[in-house]
């Protein structure tokens, strides 16, 4: 290992797939380990047809575990949008003392 790498978990609506990919690339090139979402349900059209309520609950729980693994979170809030799941993740991160950065201020 050539250095100590910061770990950041990306949070935000999965409808912002392009922004997730953009931020993931940029942060990776800065030497940061990036943890992201496992799928883009909103952007890929899977949200209504594939994701049952049980699966949504599981994915939300898994994302909070990803936050636990990170040093900080980076919120993809394009146009200032922060949905209820992302808001819950922000509150969780705050409660665990994680630093929070935003795509847009």
DSSP file (Angstrom, degrees, kcal/mol; ACC not computed):
  #  RESIDUE AA STRUCTURE BP1 BP2  ACC     N-H-->O    O-->H-N    N-H-->O    O-->H-N    TCO  KAPPA ALPHA  PHI   PSI    X-CA   Y-CA   Z-CA
    1    1 A X              0   0    0      0, 0.0     3,-0.1     0, 0.0     0, 0.0   0.000 360.0 360.0 360.0 133.1    0.0    0.0    0.0
    2    2 A X        -     0   0    0      1,-0.2     2,-0.3     0, 0.0     0, 0.0   0.504 360.0  -8.5 -97.1  -4.7    1.4    3.4   -1.0
    3    3 A X  S    S-     0   0    0      2,-0.0     2,-0.7     0, 0.0    -1,-0.2  -0.989  76.2 -83.8-173.6 171.5   -0.8    5.5    1.2
    4    4 A X        -     0   0    0     -2,-0.3     2,-0.5    -3,-0.1     0, 0.0  -0.847  47.4-151.3 -92.4 120.0   -3.8    5.7    3.5
    5    5 A X        -     0   0    0     -2,-0.7    27,-0.1    27,-0.0     2,-0.1  -0.787   8.1-129.9 -99.8 131.9   -6.8    6.1    1.3
    6    6 A X        -     0   0    0     -2,-0.5    27,-2.9    25,-0.4     2,-0.5  -0.471  20.3-141.1 -71.1 148.0   -9.9    7.9    2.4
    7    7 A X  E     -a   33   0A   0     25,-0.2    64,-2.8    -2,-0.1    65,-1.4  -0.966  19.5-175.7-116.3 127.3  -13.2    6.0    1.9
    8    8 A X  E     -ab  34  72A   0     25,-2.8    27,-2.9    -2,-0.5     2,-0.5  -0.979  14.5-150.5-124.7 134.1  -16.3    7.9    0.8
    9    9 A X  E     -ab  35  73A   0     63,-2.0    65,-2.4    -2,-0.4     2,-0.3  -0.898  18.2-136.4-100.5 129.5  -19.8    6.5    0.3
   10   10 A X  E     - b   0  74A   0     25,-3.0     2,-0.3    -2,-0.5    65,-0.2  -0.678  24.2-175.9 -84.3 137.4  -22.0    8.2   -2.3
   11   11 A X  E     + b   0  75A   0     63,-2.5    65,-3.7    -2,-0.3     2,-0.2  -0.949  25.9  90.8-130.4 151.8  -25.6    8.9   -1.4
   12   12 A X  E    S- b   0  76A   0     -2,-0.3    65,-0.1    63,-0.2     2,-0.1  -0.815  75.1 -41.1 148.9 173.7  -28.4   10.3   -3.5
   13   13 A X    >   -     0   0    0     63,-0.6     3,-1.8    68,-0.3    65,-0.1  -0.428  45.6-133.7 -66.9 137.2  -31.3    9.5   -5.7
   14   14 A X  G >  S+     0   0    0      1,-0.3    29,-0.9    -2,-0.1     3,-0.5   0.518  99.1  79.6 -72.8  -2.6  -30.5    6.7   -8.2
   15   15 A X  G 3  S+     0   0    0      1,-0.2     2,-0.3    27,-0.2     3,-0.3   0.655  81.3  69.3 -73.8 -12.7  -32.1    8.9  -10.9
   16   16 A X  G <>  +     0   0    0     -3,-1.8     4,-2.3     1,-0.2     3,-0.3  -0.270  60.2 142.5 -97.1  46.0  -28.8   10.8  -10.9
   17   17 A X  H <>  +     0   0    0     -3,-0.5     4,-2.4    -2,-0.3     5,-0.2   0.894  68.6  51.6 -54.6 -47.7  -26.9    7.9  -12.5
   18   18 A X  H  > S+     0   0    0     -3,-0.3     4,-2.4     1,-0.2    -1,-0.2   0.892 111.0  48.2 -60.4 -39.6  -24.7   10.0  -14.7
   19   19 A X  H  > S+     0   0    0     -3,-0.3     4,-2.8     2,-0.2     5,-0.3   0.888 109.0  53.5 -69.3 -38.9  -23.7   12.2  -11.7
   20   20 A X  H  X S+     0   0    0     -4,-2.3     4,-2.7     2,-0.2    -2,-0.2   0.948 112.0  45.1 -57.9 -48.1  -22.9    9.2   -9.6
   21   21 A X  H  X S+     0   0    0     -4,-2.4     4,-2.3     2,-0.2    -2,-0.2   0.906 113.1  50.6 -63.8 -42.6  -20.6    7.9  -12.3
   22   22 A X  H  X S+     0   0    0     -4,-2.4     4,-2.3    -5,-0.2    -1,-0.2   0.937 114.2  43.2 -60.0 -48.7  -19.0   11.3  -12.8
   23   23 A X  H  X S+     0   0    0     -4,-2.8     4,-2.9     1,-0.2     5,-0.3   0.897 111.8  54.3 -67.0 -40.8  -18.3   11.8   -9.1
   24   24 A X  H  X S+     0   0    0     -4,-2.7     4,-2.2    -5,-0.3    -1,-0.2   0.923 111.1  45.5 -59.8 -44.5  -17.1    8.2   -8.6
   25   25 A X  H  X S+     0   0    0     -4,-2.3     4,-2.3     2,-0.2    -2,-0.2   0.939 114.4  48.0 -62.9 -47.3  -14.5    8.6  -11.4
   26   26 A X  H  X S+     0   0    0     -4,-2.3     4,-0.9     1,-0.2    -2,-0.2   0.933 114.4  44.7 -61.5 -47.7  -13.3   12.0  -10.1
   27   27 A X  H ><>S+     0   0    0     -4,-2.9     5,-2.0     1,-0.2     3,-0.5   0.891 111.5  53.5 -66.0 -39.0  -12.9   10.9   -6.5
   28   28 A X  H ><5S+     0   0    0     -4,-2.2     3,-1.8    -5,-0.3    -1,-0.2   0.911 106.8  51.9 -60.8 -42.1  -11.2    7.6   -7.6
   29   29 A X  H 3<5S+     0   0    0     -4,-2.3    -1,-0.2     1,-0.3    -2,-0.2   0.701 103.7  59.3 -68.5 -18.7   -8.7    9.7   -9.6
   30   30 A X  T <<5S-     0   0    0     -4,-0.9    -1,-0.3    -3,-0.5    -2,-0.2   0.396 126.6-101.3 -86.6   2.2   -8.1   11.7   -6.5
   31   31 A X  T < 5S+     0   0    0     -3,-1.8     2,-0.4     1,-0.3   -25,-0.4   0.765  78.0 137.3  86.1  26.3   -7.0    8.6   -4.6
   32   32 A X      < -     0   0    0     -5,-2.0     2,-0.5   -27,-0.1    -1,-0.3  -0.885  54.9-128.5-108.8 136.3  -10.2    8.0   -2.7
   33   33 A X  E     -a    7   0A   0    -27,-2.9   -25,-2.8    -2,-0.4     2,-0.5  -0.740  30.9-154.0 -80.6 125.1  -11.9    4.6   -2.3
   34   34 A X  E     -a    8   0A   0     -2,-0.5     2,-0.5   -27,-0.2   -25,-0.2  -0.889  14.5-166.8-111.2 128.1  -15.5    5.1   -3.4
   35   35 A X  E     +a    9   0A   0    -27,-2.9   -25,-3.0    -2,-0.5     2,-0.2  -0.954  23.5 172.0-107.8 128.4  -18.5    3.0   -2.2
   36   36 A X        -     0   0    0     -2,-0.5     2,-0.1   -27,-0.2   -25,-0.0  -0.535  36.6 -64.7-125.3-171.7  -21.6    3.5   -4.3
   37   37 A X        -     0   0    0     -2,-0.2    -1,-0.2     1,-0.1     3,-0.1  -0.369  36.7-132.4 -73.2 157.7  -25.1    2.2   -4.9
   38   38 A X  S    S+     0   0    0      1,-0.2     2,-0.3    -2,-0.1    -1,-0.1   0.704  83.6   3.6 -85.9 -21.6  -25.5   -1.3   -6.1
   39   39 A X        -     0   0    0      0, 0.0     2,-0.6     0, 0.0    -1,-0.2  -0.981  63.3-124.4-158.1 161.8  -28.0   -0.4   -8.8
   40   40 A X     >  +     0   0    0     -2,-0.3     4,-3.0     1,-0.2     6,-0.4  -0.660  34.8 169.3-112.4  73.4  -29.8    2.6  -10.4
   41   41 A X  T  4>S+     0   0    0     -2,-0.6     6,-2.1     1,-0.2     5,-1.2   0.866  76.2  42.0 -55.4 -45.0  -33.4    1.6   -9.9
   42   42 A X  T >45S+     0   0    0      4,-0.2     3,-0.7     3,-0.2   -27,-0.2   0.946 119.1  43.0 -68.9 -48.7  -34.8    5.0  -10.9
   43   43 A X  T 345S+     0   0    0    -29,-0.9    -2,-0.2     1,-0.2    -1,-0.2   0.852 118.0  44.8 -68.5 -35.0  -32.5    5.7  -13.8
   44   44 A X  T 3<5S-     0   0    0     -4,-3.0    -1,-0.2   -30,-0.1    -2,-0.2   0.430 110.9-116.8 -92.5   1.6  -32.7    2.2  -15.2
   45   45 A X  T < 5S+     0   0    0     -3,-0.7     4,-0.5    -4,-0.4    -3,-0.2   0.605  84.7 113.6  78.2  11.4  -36.5    1.9  -14.8
   46   46 A X     >X +     0   0    0     -5,-1.2     4,-2.5    -6,-0.4     5,-1.5   0.600  48.6  88.4 -88.1 -11.6  -36.3   -1.0  -12.3
   47   47 A X  T  45S+     0   0    0     -6,-2.1     4,-0.3     1,-0.2    -1,-0.2   0.898  96.5  30.8 -60.2 -46.9  -37.7    0.9   -9.4
   48   48 A X  T  45S+     0   0    0     -7,-0.2    -1,-0.2    -3,-0.2    -2,-0.1   0.820 127.9  37.9 -82.4 -31.1  -41.4    0.3   -9.9
   49   49 A X  T  45S+     0   0    0     -4,-0.5    -2,-0.2     1,-0.1    -3,-0.1   0.811 127.1  22.9 -94.7 -31.3  -41.2   -3.1  -11.5
   50   50 A X  T  <5S+     0   0    0     -4,-2.5     2,-1.0     1,-0.1    -3,-0.2   0.782 100.1  81.4-107.4 -35.7  -38.4   -5.0   -9.8
   51   51 A X      < -     0   0    0     -5,-1.5    -1,-0.1    -4,-0.3     2,-0.0  -0.644  60.5-165.3 -86.9 103.5  -37.9   -3.5   -6.4
   52   52 A X     >  -     0   0    0     -2,-1.0     4,-2.5     1,-0.1     5,-0.2  -0.293  37.9-103.1 -73.5 167.8  -40.5   -4.8   -3.9
   53   53 A X  H  > S+     0   0    0      1,-0.2     4,-2.2     2,-0.2     5,-0.2   0.889 124.1  54.1 -60.4 -38.8  -40.9   -3.0   -0.6
   54   54 A X  H  > S+     0   0    0      1,-0.2     4,-2.0     2,-0.2    -1,-0.2   0.906 109.4  46.8 -62.3 -42.7  -38.9   -5.7    1.1
   55   55 A X  H  > S+     0   0    0      2,-0.2     4,-2.8     1,-0.2    -2,-0.2   0.893 109.5  54.1 -68.0 -39.7  -36.0   -5.2   -1.3
   56   56 A X  H  X S+     0   0    0     -4,-2.5     4,-2.4     2,-0.2    -2,-0.2   0.916 109.0  48.7 -59.6 -43.3  -36.2   -1.4   -0.9
   57   57 A X  H  X S+     0   0    0     -4,-2.2     4,-2.2     2,-0.2    -1,-0.2   0.915 112.0  49.3 -62.6 -43.0  -35.9   -1.8    2.9
   58   58 A X  H  X S+     0   0    0     -4,-2.0     4,-2.8     1,-0.2    -2,-0.2   0.927 110.8  49.3 -62.2 -45.4  -32.9   -4.2    2.5
   59   59 A X  H  X S+     0   0    0     -4,-2.8     4,-2.2     1,-0.2    -2,-0.2   0.891 110.4  50.7 -63.2 -39.8  -31.2   -1.8    0.1
   60   60 A X  H  X S+     0   0    0     -4,-2.4     4,-1.6     2,-0.2    -1,-0.2   0.915 112.6  47.0 -62.2 -42.4  -31.7    1.2    2.5
   61   61 A X  H  X S+     0   0    0     -4,-2.2     4,-1.6     1,-0.2    -2,-0.2   0.915 111.0  51.4 -65.8 -42.9  -30.2   -1.0    5.3
   62   62 A X  H  X S+     0   0    0     -4,-2.8     4,-1.9     1,-0.2    -1,-0.2   0.885 107.0  54.2 -60.9 -38.2  -27.3   -2.1    3.2
   63   63 A X  H  X S+     0   0    0     -4,-2.2     4,-1.9     1,-0.2    -1,-0.2   0.867 104.5  53.8 -67.5 -33.8  -26.5    1.5    2.3
   64   64 A X  H  X S+     0   0    0     -4,-1.6     4,-1.9     2,-0.2    -1,-0.2   0.863 106.7  52.3 -66.9 -33.8  -26.3    2.5    5.9
   65   65 A X  H  X S+     0   0    0     -4,-1.6     4,-1.4     2,-0.2    -2,-0.2   0.875 106.7  53.4 -66.5 -36.0  -23.8   -0.3    6.4
   66   66 A X  H  X S+     0   0    0     -4,-1.9     4,-0.6     1,-0.2    -2,-0.2   0.878 106.4  52.6 -64.0 -37.3  -21.8    1.2    3.5
   67   67 A X  H >< S+     0   0    0     -4,-1.9     3,-1.1     1,-0.2    -2,-0.2   0.901 104.9  55.6 -63.2 -40.8  -21.9    4.5    5.4
   68   68 A X  H 3< S+     0   0    0     -4,-1.9    -1,-0.2     1,-0.2    -2,-0.2   0.851 106.0  52.2 -58.3 -34.4  -20.5    2.7    8.4
   69   69 A X  H 3< S+     0   0    0     -4,-1.4    -1,-0.2    -5,-0.1    -2,-0.2   0.631 101.3  80.8 -77.3 -14.4  -17.6    1.5    6.3
   70   70 A X  S << S-     0   0    0     -3,-1.1   -62,-0.2    -4,-0.6     3,-0.1  -0.498  70.3-141.4 -97.6 160.3  -16.8    5.1    5.1
   71   71 A X  S    S-     0   0    0    -64,-2.8    28,-0.9     1,-0.3     2,-0.3   0.767  88.6 -12.7 -81.9 -30.6  -14.9    8.0    6.5
   72   72 A X  E     -bc   8  99A   0    -65,-1.4   -63,-2.0    26,-0.2     2,-0.3  -0.949  68.1-116.1-158.1 172.7  -17.4   10.4    5.1
   73   73 A X  E     -bc   9 100A   0     26,-2.6    28,-2.2    -2,-0.3     2,-0.5  -0.873   9.8-151.4-119.6 156.7  -20.3   10.6    2.6
   74   74 A X  E     -bc  10 101A   0    -65,-2.4   -63,-2.5    -2,-0.3     2,-0.5  -0.981  16.9-148.1-127.2 117.1  -20.8   12.6   -0.6
   75   75 A X  E     -bc  11 102A   0     26,-3.2    28,-2.8    -2,-0.5     2,-1.1  -0.753   4.7-148.2 -93.5 122.9  -24.4   13.5   -1.4
   76   76 A X  E     +b   12   0A   0    -65,-3.7   -63,-0.6    -2,-0.5     2,-0.1  -0.782  31.5 162.7 -86.4  99.7  -25.4   13.7   -5.0
   77   77 A X    >   -     0   0    0     -2,-1.1     3,-2.5   -65,-0.1     4,-0.1  -0.424  15.3-173.5-120.0  54.9  -28.1   16.4   -4.7
   78   78 A X  G >  S+     0   0    0      1,-0.3     3,-1.8     2,-0.2   -65,-0.1  -0.229  77.1   4.7 -54.1 131.8  -28.5   17.6   -8.3
   79   79 A X  G 3  S-     0   0    0      1,-0.3    -1,-0.3     3,-0.0     3,-0.1   0.679 130.3 -70.3  65.3  16.3  -30.7   20.7   -8.5
   80   80 A X  G <  S+     0   0    0     -3,-2.5     2,-0.3     1,-0.3    -1,-0.3   0.494  90.9 154.6  79.9   3.8  -30.8   20.6   -4.7
   81   81 A X    <   +     0   0    0     -3,-1.8     2,-0.4    -4,-0.1   -68,-0.3  -0.507  14.2 167.2 -74.7 126.1  -32.9   17.5   -4.7
   82   82 A X        -     0   0    0     -2,-0.3    -5,-0.1    -3,-0.1   -70,-0.0  -0.934  19.0-156.6-135.7 111.8  -32.7   15.3   -1.6
   83   83 A X     >  -     0   0    0     -2,-0.4     4,-2.6     1,-0.1     5,-0.2  -0.153  34.8 -93.1 -80.5 178.9  -35.3   12.5   -1.3
   84   84 A X  H  > S+     0   0    0      2,-0.2     4,-2.1     1,-0.2     5,-0.1   0.875 123.6  49.6 -65.2 -39.6  -36.5   10.8    1.8
   85   85 A X  H  > S+     0   0    0      2,-0.2     4,-1.9     1,-0.2    -1,-0.2   0.930 113.8  45.9 -65.3 -43.9  -34.1    7.9    1.6
   86   86 A X  H  > S+     0   0    0      2,-0.2     4,-2.5     1,-0.2    -2,-0.2   0.901 110.7  53.2 -65.4 -40.4  -31.1   10.2    1.1
   87   87 A X  H  X S+     0   0    0     -4,-2.6     4,-2.5     1,-0.2    -1,-0.2   0.901 108.1  51.2 -60.0 -40.5  -32.3   12.4    3.9
   88   88 A X  H  X S+     0   0    0     -4,-2.1     4,-2.2     1,-0.2    -1,-0.2   0.889 109.7  49.9 -62.9 -39.6  -32.4    9.4    6.1
   89   89 A X  H  X S+     0   0    0     -4,-1.9     4,-2.8     2,-0.2    -2,-0.2   0.885 109.6  51.0 -66.8 -39.2  -28.9    8.5    5.1
   90   90 A X  H  X S+     0   0    0     -4,-2.5     4,-2.7     2,-0.2    -2,-0.2   0.933 111.1  47.9 -62.7 -46.2  -27.7   12.0    5.8
   91   91 A X  H  X S+     0   0    0     -4,-2.5     4,-2.3     2,-0.2    -2,-0.2   0.899 112.1  50.0 -61.6 -40.5  -29.2   11.9    9.3
   92   92 A X  H  X S+     0   0    0     -4,-2.2     4,-1.2     2,-0.2    -2,-0.2   0.940 111.2  48.4 -62.6 -47.2  -27.7    8.5    9.9
   93   93 A X  H  <>S+     0   0    0     -4,-2.8     5,-2.7     1,-0.2     3,-0.4   0.904 111.1  50.6 -61.0 -42.0  -24.2    9.8    8.8
   94   94 A X  H ><5S+     0   0    0     -4,-2.7     3,-1.5     1,-0.2    -1,-0.2   0.917 107.7  54.0 -60.9 -42.8  -24.6   12.8   11.1
   95   95 A X  H 3<5S+     0   0    0     -4,-2.3    -1,-0.2     1,-0.3    -2,-0.2   0.743 110.1  46.9 -65.0 -23.7  -25.5   10.5   14.0
   96   96 A X  T 3<5S-     0   0    0     -4,-1.2    -1,-0.3    -3,-0.4    -2,-0.2   0.339 118.5-110.7-100.4   5.9  -22.3    8.5   13.4
   97   97 A X  T < 5 +     0   0    0     -3,-1.5    -3,-0.2    -4,-0.3     2,-0.2   0.703  61.0 157.9  78.4  20.7  -20.2   11.6   13.2
   98   98 A X      < -     0   0    0     -5,-2.7    -1,-0.2    -6,-0.2   -26,-0.2  -0.514  45.1-115.0 -79.0 145.7  -19.4   11.3    9.5
   99   99 A X  E     -c   72   0A   0    -28,-0.9   -26,-2.6    -2,-0.2     2,-0.5  -0.539  31.8-149.5 -71.6 144.9  -18.3   14.3    7.4
  100  100 A X  E     -c   73   0A   0    -28,-0.2     2,-0.3    -2,-0.2   -26,-0.2  -0.982  16.4-179.6-126.5 125.9  -20.8   15.2    4.7
  101  101 A X  E     -c   74   0A   0    -28,-2.2   -26,-3.2    -2,-0.5     2,-0.4  -0.858  14.8-143.3-118.0 157.7  -20.0   16.8    1.4
  102  102 A X  E     -c   75   0A   0     -2,-0.3   -26,-0.2   -28,-0.2     3,-0.1  -0.929  19.3-138.7-126.5 145.7  -22.5   17.8   -1.4
  103  103 A X  S    S+     0   0    0    -28,-2.8     2,-0.4    -2,-0.4   -27,-0.1   0.907 102.8  21.7 -61.1 -45.6  -22.5   17.7   -5.2
  104  104 A X              0   0    0    -29,-0.3    -1,-0.2    -3,-0.1   -29,-0.0  -0.980 360.0 360.0-124.9 139.0  -24.2   21.1   -5.1
  105  105 A X              0   0    0     -2,-0.4    -1,-0.0    -3,-0.1    -2,-0.0   0.482 360.0 360.0 -75.9 360.0  -24.1   23.5   -2.1
